[in-house]
Amino acid sequence: MLADQRLADPDGLKNGVLPLTPLATYGDPVLATYSSRKVEREFDTRHARDIEIAEIRVDDRDDPTSWEGENTYIAITRKITGYGDKPWTIGGYFESSQISDEIERVMGSALLGLGAMAAAVIVAILLGRRLSRPIQAIAGQATRVADFDLDGVTPLPCSRVLELDNQASAFNAMLIGLRAFSTYIPRSLVAKLVRTGEIGIAEPREAVVTVMFTDIAGFTTLSEQMDAAAAARLLNHHFAILCGAVDAHGGTVDKFLGDGMLAFFGAPDRLKGHAAAAVRAAAAIREELEKDNLEAAGEGRPPLHVRIGIHTGSVIVGNIGASDRVNYTIVGDTVNVSQRLQDLGKQLEPGATAAIAISGETASRLDERFETIPAGKHRLRGRGEATEVFKLGKVATSESPPYGRSPRPSGLSNMPLPCR
């Protein structure tokens, strides 16, 4: 024994504790049995920097339990070289109970840490789900806004999370503004422009479309017998019927002109068969007005009669206007022709619920399902040549048998039908 705390005791020499005393005679029962120690092999010294951990027992009991017992000790030693011919062994020993207590504390701390980690993961998952629900709700409502489906958007509820609450408040304020703004623009037009996703789709371009022009017969005289509020309610009710029919058949409502409406088919959507779609929309308006006029008497409303003119031709379509105020609209002679055809309805079908006049260009694009009745050639105001005009008869649905075609406009009898 070269170094030990008892060698520093002043009474050590009196008790026979001397330096360089052999372990067997040093008077320490643990060190006396050091040579019979049991090295724990689970601690690989090659990976523990030559540190050896061994079990020492000071009695002869055959206790199969390792790291247990009152007379069992744990020795931790290390061999060092360079201080003599033989390596020195430096180390210490502890009661196994001390080691087991520390291990139990470490294990307890580890289990507590694992429990805290598991609880943290569960709380994080629950909190994440709680936070994800309002985020998903915002994403869903934002998708509806992107599609301009403002009627289907519901205001977002308040949240206890400050950031989410601020986001919900900003979204609701945006929704209020969009709904107020959307009443002054054709909502279906904006939805189509968003849905197409084409770059420059709203830039002015030349296109062949079918234009519909409507007007209420005798509305000026009728409005003189009504107050302003009643006249406005009647117009709003009437335009709701017209817009519903146009939207249902893929058309675009351009604008309202007093008691008239301008709509077109074939832009911004590149609608195939836009002439047929426009005529079907006119037939739907006629059918809805007939039903509405039957209900008007019971509700105290005057029945309405409408004139509709439809013509197919080339127009300039796109954003037209000043830098601070732009309309997506159409410009061209085709618009004038449809307006003249609408005015011609006074002569063609006076007193009809819906007098529908279509040009020969539009009629040439229809098939057997549309009954077109020749109305002769008419010289429309502003045009040099007479225009072939047809009245619209019955329109067959896809399930109904087709009607016989009326004679085609003169000059077109031997021409193939244009592509639809």
TALINUR-V453043 format. One record per backbone hydrogen bond with DSSP energy under -0.5 kcal/mol. NH is the residue of the N-H (numbers start at 0). CO is the residue of the C=O. Records with the same first field share a line. If there is no record, write none. Layout:
# TALINUR-V453043
NH: CO ; CO
This chain:
# TALINUR-V453043
6: 3
7: 3 ; 4
8: 5
11: 8
14: 10
15: 12
16: 11
17: 15
19: 0
20: 0 ; 17
24: 21
25: 22
28: 26
31: 27
32: 28 ; 29
33: 30
35: 32
36: 33
37: 54
38: 36
39: 52
40: 38
42: 39
43: 41
44: 42
46: 43
47: 44
49: 44
50: 47
51: 76
53: 51 ; 74
54: 37
55: 72
57: 70
62: 60
63: 61
65: 63
67: 64
71: 68
72: 55
73: 93
74: 53 ; 72
75: 91
76: 51 ; 74
77: 89
78: 49
79: 87
87: 79
89: 77 ; 87
91: 75
93: 73
95: 71
97: 94
98: 94
99: 95
100: 96
101: 97
102: 98
103: 99
104: 100
105: 101
106: 102
107: 103
108: 104
109: 105
110: 106
111: 107
112: 108
113: 109
114: 110
115: 111
116: 112
117: 113
118: 114
119: 115
120: 116
121: 117
122: 118
123: 119
124: 120
125: 121
126: 122
127: 123
128: 124
129: 125
130: 126
131: 127
132: 128
133: 129
134: 130
135: 131
136: 132
137: 133
138: 134
139: 135
140: 136
141: 137
142: 138
143: 139
144: 140
145: 141
146: 142
147: 144
148: 143
149: 147
151: 148
152: 149
161: 159
164: 160
165: 161
166: 162
167: 163
168: 164
169: 165
170: 166
171: 167
172: 168
173: 169
174: 170
175: 171
176: 172
177: 173
178: 174
179: 175
180: 176
181: 177
182: 178
183: 180
184: 181
186: 184
189: 185
190: 186
191: 187
192: 188
193: 189
194: 190
195: 191
196: 192
200: 197
202: 199
204: 316
206: 314
208: 206 ; 312
209: 264
210: 208 ; 310
211: 262
212: 308
213: 260
214: 306
216: 214 ; 304
218: 215
221: 217
222: 218
223: 219
224: 221
225: 222
230: 226
231: 227
232: 228
233: 229
234: 230
235: 231
236: 232
237: 233
238: 234
239: 235
240: 236
241: 237
242: 238
243: 239
244: 240
245: 241
246: 242
247: 243
248: 244 ; 245
249: 246
250: 245
251: 263
253: 251 ; 261
254: 261
256: 259
257: 255
258: 256
259: 256
260: 213
261: 254
262: 211
263: 251
264: 209
270: 268
272: 419
273: 270
276: 272
277: 273
278: 274
279: 275
280: 276
281: 277
282: 278
283: 279
284: 280
285: 281
286: 282
287: 283
288: 284
289: 285
290: 286
291: 287
292: 288
293: 289
294: 290
295: 291
296: 292
298: 294
299: 295 ; 296
300: 295
305: 352
306: 214
307: 354
308: 212
309: 356
310: 210
312: 208
314: 206
315: 330
316: 204 ; 314
317: 328
318: 201
319: 317 ; 326
321: 324
324: 321
326: 319
328: 317 ; 326
330: 315
333: 313
334: 331
335: 331
336: 332
337: 333
338: 334
339: 335
340: 336
341: 337
342: 338
343: 339
344: 340 ; 341
345: 342
346: 343
347: 343
348: 344
351: 348
354: 305
355: 353
356: 307 ; 354
357: 389
358: 309
359: 387
362: 358
363: 359
364: 361
365: 362
369: 366
370: 368 ; 393
371: 369
372: 390
373: 371
374: 388
377: 386
379: 377
382: 379
386: 377
388: 375
389: 357
390: 372
391: 355
392: 370 ; 390
395: 368
399: 396
402: 367
411: 408
414: 411
